């Protein structure tokens, strides 16, 4: 701290109290959690030390180019119509504004004769202002103190305030580091537990935009051929171009990053020879800063993560990305890469488990289809025979046609089962409401007035899920049909939806445990309970295996299709009923996580007002 | 009237064959599994003239085992094995052991039922000739007072 050396030359008494207050502030600085409390303490300390009557800690908002009044002390501030002033080094724009622009401390003994002064309060005579400078040498704010006396401040006061300003800067830096660290940890956790690539990428871009004070953040994926970048997610501005916006490799700055797999950090995009202004979030002249970093997965280059900042209306303040910002974006890109790698591995594992069934699947279906076709050929043969005769009644023909039709239906059933089994893990996800899925599945697949009644109990305000609605409806219908098929005569099916949390987990220890579902509202459940005979203990192990069936119809893929669909959604399914008391299926699906994931930067107090 | 046993684990397959054979004038009985089929073969009296069996049922060797049962019941029973298309290795093994022929269930472009009738008629012709020869041998034996116990059943 530059001020402390100077103070050593001061008389012992004064030095003693000041050292004491610095010591107190130092303790405060390391213990305090709320930055405003600390800034207020520093301002009050400053006011007391230099005997000022009014004071201000203003912080630079680089997005607007304004100095915002963060902490004020003394009378009259609450009557002021303004809470910020544009930053400028030109005369007549205010002393704090100038210090924020130049970063040079300023002292004036009589404001009435100062060309920079702008009157906010009529009683001010002296003013002293020192910049808050961060570790990168950027002005992040101003500590300003006023007095009603002429020539109230001297060089010693200035040095004292510089020391206090340095304390403030350090505190702000520490708070920013803490906020960034917390945000990074949070993003890391989210990425690690994410179950849907699109959701994962959406989460990253919105977090990154908040963390880097960027006006937009977007992520591009290399096409399988590696010759194109395709937009996968955008924080806000490019949301309507997802999947459509593409860059050739090497095209524009983003294409350059993909081609060289090196970061690019540019303050003046229009002066950069790589810039082509092809698909910017903003017009080239409105872009203040651009930064893009490559994303790698374990299998190599994956894509590009990029951020842009809008040019502030007040061009006196620069808003370019710093080396620290680049490090942060690179860190995020690494986390994204790791999350994508993990996601790919999980998908591959689900795929492989199903591939194991593929061999048996082909043999069985070939056998079944062969037999059905054989029988159909028999019926055609018979029809042909009848057609050659003259003494045949229409009824005889119709009877054969009826059987042939049944055969064709069976073939179609096999085909559907086959296709559903194969496609169970290929999802087209969209935000979906489990309750709606349940009601439409019940409507579609459950005839009214049969011997089996159905009772639907849906929980209100259930978190939404990210899912393939067609597949999930198929899974629910399959469970309903399965239940109905096992009820002999009169019976009842209950369908229940609700949240899934630690309490439910305790009630059903059979369900697989997933730490991602421990948080309140992180997962939902669907239960299908029937009044049938239940699942015998010896069948429970094989219940979800392909080709396991106790009925002669179909290939016995029904429940394995349901499991495939649930697995692909990173959910879980189990049968928890007691044999003899009816079957009880539970499906747990992870809930969609919130997208409002913006983390404010402490430098920018104005995010509250925007 | 020739008696035929149709063994297949698919009801639709059994029914289709049964109807076609009945049209042709055969007396047809059915069995839905290898075990039921072998049981029926052992119980039959007189033995079946023809056994039509699926190659693969609960056991990949269903065809071979059914063939063995049929041969042990009546050495002159004719056996035709039904196979899945393109799966003839086991069928060839059956023929080596005495099956009359094999028919693939799904041959593209072929009316398999006409093919089946053709093969069955041929098989019945062979059985007729076999039994005719046997009777002739039996007659000769009787004339010359030679007792061949195993021929008693077929010639009675």
HADDOCK unambig.tbl for C-alpha pairs under 7 A between the chains (distance, minus, plus):
assign (segid A and resid 367 and name CA) (segid B and resid 84 and name CA) 6.86 0.50 0.50
assign (segid A and resid 370 and name CA) (segid B and resid 106 and name CA) 6.19 0.50 0.50
assign (segid A and resid 371 and name CA) (segid B and resid 13 and name CA) 6.32 0.50 0.50
assign (segid A and resid 374 and name CA) (segid B and resid 13 and name CA) 6.77 0.50 0.50
assign (segid A and resid 374 and name CA) (segid B and resid 105 and name CA) 6.11 0.50 0.50
assign (segid A and resid 374 and name CA) (segid B and resid 106 and name CA) 6.26 0.50 0.50
assign (segid A and resid 375 and name CA) (segid B and resid 12 and name CA) 5.77 0.50 0.50
assign (segid A and resid 375 and name CA) (segid B and resid 13 and name CA) 5.22 0.50 0.50
assign (segid A and resid 375 and name CA) (segid B and resid 16 and name CA) 5.52 0.50 0.50
assign (segid A and resid 378 and name CA) (segid B and resid 16 and name CA) 5.25 0.50 0.50
assign (segid A and resid 378 and name CA) (segid B and resid 113 and name CA) 6.47 0.50 0.50
assign (segid A and resid 379 and name CA) (segid B and resid 16 and name CA) 6.88 0.50 0.50
